Amino acid sequence: LSVLQKVLDTAAEKNWQVTAVNVLTTTEEGYRLLFQDLDKSKDRQVVIDCESERLNAILNQGFMDIELQKFKEAGANVTGFQLVNYSDPMVSRIMQQWKNYDGREQPRVDWKKPKYTSALTYDGVRVMAEAFQNLRKQRIDISRRGNAGDCLANPAVPWGQGIDIQRALQQVRLEGLSGNVQFNEKGRRTNYTLHVLELKHEGIRQIAHWNEDDKLLPLTTDSQTGNDTIGVQNRTYIVTTILEAPYVMLKKNADQLEGNDRFEGYCVELAAEIAKHVGFKYKLEIVKDGKYGARDSDMKAWNGMVGELVYGRADLAVAPLTITLVREEVIDFSKPFMSLGISIMIKKPQKSKPGVFSFLDPLAYEIWMCIVFAYIGVSVVLFLVSRFSPYEWHNEEFEEGKDQPVPDQSNEFGIFNSLWFSLGAFMQQGCDISPRSLSGRIVGGVWWFFTLIIISSYTANLAAFLTVERMVSPIESADDLAKQTEIAYGTLDSGSTKEFFKRSKIAVFEKMWTYMRSAEPSVFVKTTEDGMNRVRKSKGKYAYLLESTMNEYIEQRKPCDTMKVGGNLDSKGYGIATPKGSPLRGAVNLAVLKLSEQGVLDKLKSKWWYDKGECGSKDSGSKVSHPPL
């Protein structure tokens, strides 16, 4: 179990998912079923730790030893390793000698090329012979003296000359049927090469080498490239996609049409442009389960469009398929043809009716409080200045013909007149009295300038409040969603948005994922249309998290009752997907870059998002709010 423990320790360090299977009592039928399950789950890294006798029932290392004619006729893509290089002159010479010897000993038996096990046996005998010859040359006596040893002795009694034999075996280095034969200090074979072969229509050909140092070394030839290009041009490729407006939609008269003509949308035109640039024929097929693609944690199998590519049922995926790490591990993506991010969709709030005190809205509450305190403060200062200034005091005037009493001085700026003067100045109405002293006029002038600025700002902001209908939105960002529980929120049940929250390490998103995972009833929806309908029917009690491009499109569709709030939660892109190692990948990637540089991608988005909008410019885009000053 030491090998298994080492694998598990390495997996724990690198966060690998490891499934251990006991094959001790498994039959050949069990092996077949096991590998079928591995194929369905797309597990490609398999470590087998068992006896060599059992290994023969599991693997067939000799790629040239098995019958491949039926696979060749069926057009299957078969790749394998070959230890013996039959094109080597030395190997050919020994094989010919082998054939001649078998012909003399067994003339009636058809000769068959020896398997890799025979080649290893041949090399093993040569290694033993070479080691003993070296010991003989060194005059090392390896003969056992005395009685034979007890093989069952406990503790075991080592053979005295065993160390010499082991050292001699490790020092052997020769060129055998299986290539370079050499051993390290632990007695394991090293510095050998495996030949990677592939079965094509024209037969078996070598495509790469593998060794311990350089790992896989591909062999690229002009003929291979040419054959792939011819294959691309002569095949009709299956393009998987998903019904999702405005990317792929059925035409109104789809029942009367056939093939690709039944569909319309952004991705339909994008697929046509790519096919025109690359030069291949294609057929659009809608994914059966209606999903983008995620890996089932129980079955370990991929669904949706990703599953179609992984299991060879499609050659290309042209759809709003997000480029993610987990998908990139099993399929290949082109450069992004559209950039986007996760956004929040809510039901458009009702337009608020003006209240009794709505005239106070242009200025903030704090500003109004400061104005009141400033009004009272200026009035008190003006009252005190007038009291202490001699220029504000004057004798009262009496009518002629009446008795003149003793002259009495009066001051017009009492506390009430001071308040009245300040209020008249603030209301831009003026007053019958005015300060006579220099200090009083300075206080009054400062107050007049202050009221000029305040009234001008109030008038300008009031005009904006009267011309723009304000809508009160309960949610403005992801933080607002995470802090409350009154409004439910969710994502698509199978897609990259759900995976984003599931794998995120940001505190806000972790809190949101904890809520979504445990919410009852479930906040996840099967399709984007279901999420949109749930937002519209929830009366503002449900928010849907989806890609910003789709959010902007739905906002432009009737009945124009949804809106996007806040900024994007992340940044990502849509890409065109192909199976791993597909010859289409490079050509498709270049086509996407060319379409982007020519502005075709921008024209397509403008056509399907804004030119066909149904809500007009008034309700489109983000709502502009005017905060109070």
C-alpha positions in Angstrom: 0.0 0.0 0.0 3.0 2.3 0.0 2.4 3.4 -3.6 -1.3 4.1 -2.9 -0.3 6.1 0.2 2.2 8.1 -1.9 -0.5 8.9 -4.5 -3.0 10.0 -1.8 -0.4 12.2 -0.2 0.5 13.9 -3.5 -3.2 14.3 -4.3 -3.8 16.0 -0.9 -1.0 18.5 -1.6 -2.3 19.4 -5.0 -6.0 19.2 -4.2 -6.7 16.3 -6.6 -9.8 14.2 -6.4 -8.8 10.5 -6.0 -11.1 7.5 -6.2 -9.6 4.2 -5.0 -10.9 0.9 -6.4 -9.9 -2.5 -5.1 -9.3 -4.9 -8.0 -8.1 -7.9 -5.9 -11.2 -10.0 -6.7 -12.3 -8.3 -10.0 -12.9 -10.5 -13.0 -12.1 -9.6 -16.7 -15.8 -8.6 -17.1 -15.4 -6.4 -14.0 -12.4 -4.7 -15.6 -14.4 -3.9 -18.7 -17.2 -2.4 -16.7 -14.8 -0.4 -14.6 -13.1 1.1 -17.6 -16.5 1.9 -19.1 -17.3 3.9 -15.9 -14.0 5.7 -16.1 -14.7 6.6 -19.8 -18.1 8.0 -18.8 -16.6 10.1 -16.0 -13.8 11.2 -18.3 -11.1 10.1 -15.8 -7.9 9.9 -17.8 -5.2 9.6 -15.1 -5.3 6.0 -13.8 -2.6 4.5 -11.5 -2.7 0.7 -11.3 -0.8 -1.0 -8.4 -1.1 -4.8 -8.6 0.8 -8.0 -9.5 2.3 -8.3 -13.0 0.1 -11.4 -13.6 -3.1 -9.4 -12.9 -1.8 -6.4 -14.9 -1.8 -8.5 -18.1 -5.5 -8.8 -17.7 -6.0 -5.1 -17.4 -3.6 -3.6 -19.9 -2.1 -4.6 -23.2 1.2 -2.7 -23.4 2.1 -4.1 -26.8 0.3 -1.8 -29.2 1.5 -3.7 -32.2 0.5 -7.0 -30.7 -3.3 -6.5 -30.9 -5.6 -6.8 -33.9 -6.4 -3.3 -35.1 -8.1 -3.9 -38.4 -11.7 -3.6 -37.1 -10.8 -0.3 -35.5 -9.1 1.0 -38.6 -12.2 0.2 -40.8 -14.5 1.9 -38.2 -12.4 5.0 -38.3 -11.7 4.9 -34.6 -8.9 7.1 -33.1 -6.6 4.7 -31.2 -3.5 5.8 -29.5 -1.0 3.6 -27.6 2.6 3.0 -26.4 5.1 0.8 -28.1 8.2 -0.4 -26.2 9.9 -2.3 -29.1 10.9 -0.2 -32.1 10.4 -2.8 -35.0 11.9 -0.4 -37.5 15.3 -0.5 -35.8 17.9 -2.5 -37.9 19.1 -4.5 -34.9 15.6 -5.4 -33.9 14.7 -6.4 -37.5 17.8 -8.6 -37.8 17.1 -10.4 -34.5 13.4 -10.9 -35.5 14.5 -12.4 -38.8 16.8 -14.8 -37.0 14.0 -15.6 -34.7 11.7 -16.3 -37.6 14.2 -18.5 -39.3 14.8 -20.5 -36.1 11.0 -21.1 -35.6 10.7 -22.1 -39.2 13.2 -24.9 -38.7 11.9 -26.1 -35.4 8.1 -25.7 -36.2 7.7 -25.7 -40.0 4.0 -26.3 -39.9 3.1 -23.4 -37.5 2.5 -20.0 -38.9 5.1 -17.6 -37.5 3.8 -14.7 -35.4 5.8 -11.6 -34.4 6.9 -12.0 -30.7 5.1 -9.9 -28.2 6.7 -7.3 -26.0 7.0 -9.8 -23.2 9.3 -12.0 -25.3 11.4 -8.9 -26.1 11.7 -8.2 -22.3 12.6 -11.8 -21.6 15.3 -11.7 -24.3 16.7 -8.5 -22.8 16.5 -9.9 -19.3 18.5 -13.0 -20.3 21.1 -10.8 -21.9 21.4 -8.6 -18.8 22.0 -11.7 -16.6 24.6 -13.0 -19.0 26.4 -9.6 -19.2 26.4 -9.3 -15.4 27.9 -12.8 -14.8 30.5 -12.3 -17.5 31.6 -9.1 -15.8 31.8 -10.9 -12.4 33.9 -13.6 -14.1 36.2 -11.0 -15.6 36.6 -9.5 -12.1 37.4 -12.9 -10.7 34.6 -12.7 -8.2 33.6 -16.1 -6.9 29.8 -16.3 -6.7 29.5 -20.1 -6.1 27.7 -21.2 -2.9 29.9 -23.2 -0.6 28.5 -25.7 1.9 24.9 -26.8 2.2 22.0 -25.1 0.6 20.4 -22.3 2.5 17.0 -22.4 4.1 14.6 -20.2 2.1 12.1 -20.2 5.0 14.6 -19.2 7.6 13.4 -16.5 10.1 15.2 -14.2 10.1 16.3 -14.6 6.5 20.0 -15.4 6.0 21.3 -13.3 3.0 23.5 -14.9 0.4 27.0 -13.6 0.9 27.6 -13.0 -2.8 24.2 -11.5 -3.4 25.6 -7.9 -3.0 28.1 -8.5 -5.7 25.5 -9.9 -8.1 23.2 -6.9 -7.4 26.0 -4.5 -8.1 26.9 -6.2 -11.3 23.3 -6.2 -12.6 23.0 -2.4 -11.8 26.2 -1.7 -13.8 24.9 -3.5 -17.0 24.2 -1.2 -19.9 23.3 -2.5 -23.3 21.1 -1.9 -26.3 18.4 -4.6 -26.4 15.1 -5.2 -28.3 13.3 -2.8 -25.9 15.8 -0.1 -26.4 18.4 1.2 -24.0 18.7 -1.2 -20.9 20.1 0.6 -17.9 19.3 0.6 -14.1 19.6 3.1 -11.4 20.9 2.6 -7.8 17.5 1.2 -6.7 17.5 -1.4 -9.5 14.8 0.3 -11.6 15.1 0.7 -15.3 16.0 4.2 -16.5 16.8 6.2 -19.6 14.4 4.2 -21.8 12.0 5.5 -24.6 8.4 4.7 -25.4 7.1 5.2 -28.9 3.6 6.8 -29.1 1.7 5.4 -32.0 -1.7 6.3 -33.5 -4.1 4.4 -35.8 -5.3 6.4 -38.8 -7.2 5.4 -42.0 -3.8 5.0 -43.7 -2.5 2.7 -40.9 -0.4 2.9 -37.8 2.0 5.8 -37.6 4.3 7.2 -34.9 3.3 10.6 -33.5 5.6 11.1 -30.5 8.3 9.8 -28.2 8.1 9.6 -24.4 11.0 9.5 -21.9 11.5 10.3 -18.2 13.3 13.6 -18.8 11.4 15.3 -21.6 8.1 13.5 -21.2 6.1 13.7 -24.4 7.9 14.9 -27.5 5.4 15.2 -30.5 6.5 14.6 -34.0 5.0 17.2 -36.4 5.2 16.6 -40.1 3.8 18.5 -43.1 1.8 15.5 -44.2 0.0 15.4 -40.9 -1.0 19.0 -41.1 -2.1 18.6 -44.7 -4.3 15.6 -43.8 -6.0 17.5 -41.0 -6.7 20.4 -43.3 -8.3 18.1 -45.9 -10.3 16.5 -43.1 -11.7 19.8 -42.0 -12.8 20.8 -45.5 -14.4 17.5 -46.3 -16.4 16.8 -43.1 -19.7 18.1 -41.9 -19.2 19.1 -38.3 -21.8 18.9 -35.6 -22.1 22.2 -33.8 -23.9 22.0 -30.5 -25.7 25.0 -29.1 -28.5 26.0 -26.7 -31.8 27.9 -27.3 -31.1 31.2 -25.5 -32.2 34.6 -26.8 -30.7 36.5 -28.5 -27.9 33.9 -29.1 -29.9 31.1 -30.7 -33.7 31.4 -31.4 -36.2 29.5 -33.5 -37.6 31.5 -36.4 -41.4 32.1 -36.4 -41.7 29.9 -39.5 -39.2 27.3 -38.3 -41.7 24.4 -38.9 -41.5 25.2 -42.6 -37.7 25.3 -42.8 -35.0 22.7 -42.5 -31.5 22.4 -41.1 -29.6 25.5 -40.0 -32.2 27.8 -41.6 -34.6 27.2 -38.7 -32.5 29.2 -36.4 -31.5 32.9 -36.0 -29.5 34.9 -33.5 -26.1 36.1 -32.5 -24.4 32.7 -32.3 -26.1 31.5 -35.5 -24.5 34.3 -37.5 -21.3 33.9 -35.6 -21.1 30.2 -36.5 -21.8 31.1 -40.2 -19.0 33.6 -40.1 -16.5 31.2 -38.6 -17.4 28.4 -41.0 -16.9 30.8 -43.9 -13.4 31.9 -42.6 -12.3 28.3 -41.7 -14.0 26.6 -44.7 -16.0 23.7 -43.3 -19.6 22.6 -43.4 -21.6 22.3 -40.2 -25.0 21.3 -38.8 -26.5 23.1 -35.8 -28.0 20.8 -33.1 -29.7 21.9 -29.9 -28.3 20.3 -26.7 -30.9 17.7 -25.5 -30.8 18.5 -21.8 -30.8 22.2 -22.3 -27.8 22.8 -20.0 -24.5 24.6 -20.6 -22.3 22.0 -18.9 -21.3 21.0 -15.4 -19.8 17.9 -13.8 -22.2 15.8 -11.7 -20.5 15.2 -8.3 -22.2 11.8 -7.9 -21.9 10.3 -11.4 -18.7 12.3 -12.2 -20.1 12.8 -15.7 -20.4 16.0 -17.7 -23.8 17.2 -18.9 -24.9 19.9 -21.3 -22.8 21.1 -24.2 -19.6 20.3 -22.4 -20.7 16.7 -22.2 -21.5 16.7 -25.9 -17.9 17.6 -26.6 -16.3 15.4 -24.0 -18.1 12.3 -25.1 -17.6 12.9 -28.8 -21.2 13.7 -29.8 -20.3 17.1 -31.1 -17.3 18.8 -32.8 -17.9 22.4 -31.8 -19.9 24.4 -29.3 -21.0 27.9 -30.5 -23.0 29.3 -27.6 -22.8 31.7 -24.6 -20.4 29.2 -23.0 -18.3 30.8 -20.2 -14.6 30.0 -20.2 -13.8 28.4 -16.8 -10.9 26.4 -15.3 -12.9 23.2 -14.7 -14.2 23.3 -18.3 -10.7 24.1 -19.7 -9.5 20.9 -18.2 -11.6 18.7 -20.4 -12.2 20.9 -23.5 -10.4 23.6 -25.4 -11.7 27.2 -25.8 -11.0 29.8 -28.4 -10.2 33.4 -27.5 -13.3 35.2 -26.0 -15.7 36.5 -28.6 -17.6 38.5 -25.9 -16.5 39.9 -22.5 -19.0 40.1 -19.6 -19.5 39.5 -15.9 -22.1 38.4 -13.4 -24.8 41.0 -12.7 -28.0 41.4 -10.7 -31.4 41.5 -12.2 -34.4 42.8 -10.2 -37.9 43.8 -11.0 -38.1 47.5 -12.0 -39.4 49.3 -8.9 -42.6 51.4 -9.1 -42.1 55.1 -9.7 -42.4 56.9 -6.4 -45.2 59.5 -6.0 -44.2 63.0 -4.7 -44.9 63.5 -1.0 -46.0 66.5 1.0 -42.5 67.5 1.8 -40.9 66.4 -1.5 -39.9 70.1 -2.0 -37.1 69.3 0.5 -35.6 66.6 -1.6 -33.2 68.7 -3.7 -31.1 69.4 -0.5 -30.0 66.8 2.0 -31.4 66.7 5.5 -28.1 67.8 6.9 -28.0 70.9 4.6 -31.5 71.9 5.8 -30.5 71.6 9.4 -27.4 73.7 8.8 -29.5 76.4 7.1 -31.8 76.6 10.1 -28.9 77.0 12.5 -27.3 79.5 10.3 -30.5 81.5 10.1 -30.9 81.6 13.9 -27.2 82.3 14.4 -27.1 85.2 11.9 -30.2 86.7 13.4 -28.8 86.6 16.9 -25.4 88.1 15.8 -27.2 90.9 13.9 -29.3 91.6 17.1 -26.2 91.8 19.3 -24.2 93.9 16.8 -27.1 96.4 16.6 -27.3 96.6 20.4 -23.7 97.4 20.8 -23.3 99.7 17.8 -24.2 103.4 18.5 -25.1 103.9 14.9 -28.1 101.7 15.2 -29.6 103.9 17.9 -31.6 107.0 17.0 -34.2 109.4 18.5 -37.8 108.8 17.8 -39.5 111.4 15.6 -42.8 113.1 16.8 -45.5 114.9 14.9 -45.4 118.7 14.8 -47.8 120.5 17.1 -47.7 118.0 19.8 -45.9 118.3 23.1 -42.3 117.0 22.7 -41.5 114.6 25.5 -38.0 113.9 26.6 -36.0 112.5 23.7 -35.8 108.7 23.8 -33.5 106.6 21.6 -34.7 103.4 19.9 -33.2 100.5 18.0 -35.1 98.9 15.1 -33.2 95.6 15.2 -34.8 93.9 18.1 -34.7 90.1 18.2 -38.0 89.7 16.1 -36.9 92.3 13.5 -33.5 90.6 13.2 -35.3 87.3 12.5 -37.6 89.0 10.0 -34.7 90.6 8.2 -32.8 87.3 7.9 -35.9 85.5 6.7 -36.7 88.1 4.1 -33.2 88.0 2.8 -33.3 84.2 2.6 -36.6 84.3 0.7 -35.2 86.9 -1.7 -37.9 89.4 -0.7 -36.1 92.0 1.3 -37.3 94.0 4.3 -38.3 97.7 5.2 -35.5 98.0 7.6 -31.8 97.7 7.0 -28.6 98.0 9.1 -27.0 101.4 9.5 -23.8 100.5 11.1 -20.8 99.1 9.3 -20.7 95.9 11.4 -24.4 95.3 10.8 -24.1 95.8 7.1 -21.1 93.3 7.0 -23.2 90.7 8.7 -26.2 91.3 6.4 -23.9 91.2 3.3 -22.4 87.8 4.3 -25.9 86.5 4.8 -27.1 87.8 1.4 -24.2 86.1 -0.3 -24.8 82.8 1.5 -28.5 82.8 0.6 -27.6 83.6 -3.1 -25.5 80.4 -3.3 -28.0 78.2 -1.5 -31.1 79.4 -3.5 -29.2 79.0 -6.8 -28.1 75.4 -5.9 -31.6 74.6 -4.7 -33.3 75.9 -7.9 -30.9 74.0 -10.2 -31.3 70.7 -8.3 -35.0 71.1 -8.1 -35.2 71.3 -11.9 -33.5 68.0 -12.2 -35.8 66.4 -9.6 -38.9 67.7 -11.5 -37.7 66.4 -14.9 -36.5 63.0 -13.8 -38.9 60.4 -12.4 -37.1 58.9 -9.5 -37.4 55.2 -8.7 -36.5 53.8 -5.3 -34.4 50.6 -5.7 -34.1 48.4 -2.6 -30.9 46.7 -4.0 -27.9 48.5 -5.5 -25.1 45.9 -5.1 -24.2 42.4 -4.0 -23.5 43.7 -0.5 -27.1 44.9 -0.2 -28.3 41.4 -1.2 -26.0 39.7 1.3 -27.0 41.9 4.2 -30.8 41.2 3.9 -33.0 38.2 3.8 -36.3 39.7 2.6 -35.4 39.5 -1.1 -34.4 36.0 -2.3 -31.7 35.6 -4.9 -30.4 32.7 -7.0 -28.6 31.5 -10.2 -28.9 29.0 -13.0 -28.8 25.5 -11.5 -26.1 24.3 -13.9 -23.7 26.8 -15.2 -20.6 28.9 -14.5 -22.4 31.5 -12.3 -23.3 28.8 -9.7 -19.7 27.5 -9.9 -18.4 31.0 -9.3 -20.2 31.4 -6.0 -19.5 27.8 -5.0 -15.7 28.3 -5.4 -15.3 31.9 -4.4 -13.2 32.8 -1.4 -14.5 36.4 -1.0 -16.5 36.8 2.2 -19.6 38.4 0.6 -19.9 35.8 -2.1 -19.3 33.0 0.4 -22.2 34.4 2.5 -24.4 34.5 -0.6 -23.5 30.9 -1.5 -24.3 29.7 2.0 -27.8 31.3 1.7 -28.5 30.1 -1.8 -27.4 26.5 -1.0 -29.7 26.2 2.1 -32.7 28.4 0.9 -36.1 26.8 0.9 -37.8 26.7 -1.6 -34.8 26.4 -3.9 -33.6 29.7 -5.4 -31.9 28.0 -8.4 -33.7 27.8 -11.8 -33.3 25.4 -14.7 -33.2 28.0 -17.5 -32.6 31.8 -17.8 -36.2 32.2 -18.9 -37.4 30.6 -15.7 -35.2 33.1 -13.7 -36.6 36.0 -15.7 -40.2 34.9 -15.2 -39.5 34.4 -11.4 -38.2 38.0 -11.2 -41.3 39.4 -12.9 -43.8 37.4 -10.8 -42.1 37.8 -7.4 -43.2 41.5 -7.0 -39.7 42.6 -6.1 -39.0 39.7 -3.7 -36.5 37.8 -6.0 -33.2 38.8 -7.6 -31.6 36.7 -10.4 -27.8 36.6 -10.8 -26.8 36.1 -14.4 -24.3 37.2 -17.1 -24.4 41.0 -17.8 -25.0 40.5 -21.5 -28.2 38.5 -21.0 -29.3 41.0 -18.3 -28.9 43.9 -20.7 -30.8 42.0 -23.4 -33.8 41.1 -21.2 -33.9 44.8 -20.0 -34.6 45.7 -23.7 -37.4 43.3 -24.1 -41.1 43.9 -23.3 -42.8 44.3 -20.9 -39.7 46.3 -19.9 -40.1 45.6 -16.2 -36.6 44.3 -15.3 -33.5 46.3 -14.7 -29.8 45.7 -14.0 -28.4 47.2 -10.8 -24.9 47.7 -9.6 -21.7 46.7 -11.4 -20.5 43.4 -12.5 -19.3 40.9 -9.8 -16.5 39.5 -11.9 -14.9 39.6 -15.4 -15.0 36.7 -17.8 -15.7 35.8 -21.4 -17.6 33.6 -23.8 -15.6 31.3 -26.0 -16.1 28.7 -28.8 -15.4 25.2 -27.4 -13.8 22.2 -29.1 -12.8 18.8 -27.9 -9.3 18.3 -26.6 -6.9 18.0 -29.5 -9.4 19.0 -32.2 -7.8 20.1 -35.5 -10.4 22.9 -35.6 -9.1 24.7 -32.5 -6.3 26.7 -34.2 -8.4 27.7 -37.2 -11.4 28.7 -35.1 -9.2 30.8 -32.8 -7.7 32.7 -35.7 -11.2 33.3 -37.1 -12.4 34.8 -33.8 -9.5 37.1 -33.7 -10.0 38.2 -37.3 -13.7 38.8 -36.7 -12.9 40.9 -33.7 -10.3 43.0 -35.5 -12.7 43.6 -38.4 -15.5 44.8 -36.0 -17.9 42.0 -37.0 -18.4 41.0 -33.4 -19.4 44.5 -32.3 -21.8 44.8 -35.2 -23.5 41.5 -34.3 -23.9 42.6 -30.7 -25.3 46.0 -31.7 -27.7 44.3 -34.1 -29.2 41.8 -31.6 -29.1 43.8 -28.4 -29.9 47.4 -29.2 -31.1 47.7 -32.8 -33.9 45.2 -32.0 -34.7 46.7 -28.6 -38.3 47.1 -27.6 -38.1 49.5 -24.7 -36.5 52.6 -26.2 -33.7 54.7 -25.0 -35.7 56.1 -22.1 -35.9 52.8 -20.2 -32.7 51.3 -21.4 -29.4 51.0 -19.6 -28.7 51.9 -16.1 -31.1 54.3 -14.4 -29.5 57.7 -13.6 -30.3 58.8 -10.1 -29.8 62.4 -8.8 -28.6 62.4 -5.2 -29.5 65.4 -3.0 -26.9 68.0 -2.6 
